[in-house]
Amino acid sequence: MDPLTLFALANGAVAAVKKGCQLYKDIKGAAGDVKAVLKDLDEQFNNAHKDKPPTVAQKNQYIEEKNRVIELNKKQGETTGIYTELGNYLGEFFDNMNKCLAIIEEEERKNREELYTGDSSLGKRALQLVLMKKQLEQNAVELREMMIYNAPPELGALWTDVSEMMKSMGAQQKVLIARLMQKQALQEKRRRARMKRLTYEAIIGAAIMVTILSIGGMMMYVAYDRQQKYPQYGTGIFPKTEEQRRREAEPQIYIGR
């Protein structure tokens, strides 16, 4: 599990929660007597431009706002779906945040007990983890304030329910993630040791093969050199013995019938 990936997923969930909260708030704000809301918008617009006619851009903005209120009023029944989605996004945020924090804590523990061997420098990695941790904690604070103080009351209840549930589940996940990371680290250590052993054996095997080939090549060269300089010893790899040369030098006697 990569903490950067989990951090990105948690941030994506935060953006989705903020967007959903704003939509939920807008729909709730436009609910009820839409005529009264539109009348209030008319009064605000007219009072703002009592002495000076509005520009085309200002008038278009006013019309767009009225249309937005009308459309939001039509979506009153959709708040249940948004409420459910917000719960899902909150769960996703807490899940990825807890996993990311658990990995950060496990890396901190590991770096206190083992030599750091990462690709980045130790200082850079430490700074990266600290910034991620602080950003996640800040995100949690912002979401809590937004849902409890700046949104319809029911969203505050949703925050409380989800955060309490994830607090318990997150503690359990933290232990399981630490165990998983330790298991993976042990497996990786064994894999590196096995690869090191295989590499060593391959080097030894290659050295033996090179030695054999070198000795064989040397013997062939010596045999060839001897054949050129001393042909009387034969053309074989091994020179003929004195007895073999003597026999070959004796005349052959053929007994006919």
Buried (B, 14 or more C-beta within 10 A) or exposed (E): EEBEEBBBBBBBBBEBBBBBBEBBBBBBEBBEEBEEBBEEBEEEBEEEBEEEEBEEEBEEEBEEBBEEBEEBBEBEEEBEEBBEBBBBBBBBBBBBBBBBBBBBBBBEEBBEEEEEEEEEEEEEBBEBBEEBBEBBEEBBEEBBEBBBEEBBEEBBEBBEEBBEBBEEBBEEBBEEBBEBBEEEEEEEEEEEEEEEEEEEEEEEEEEEEEEEEEEEEEEEEEBEEBBEEEEEBBEEEEBBEEEEEEEEEEEEEEEEE
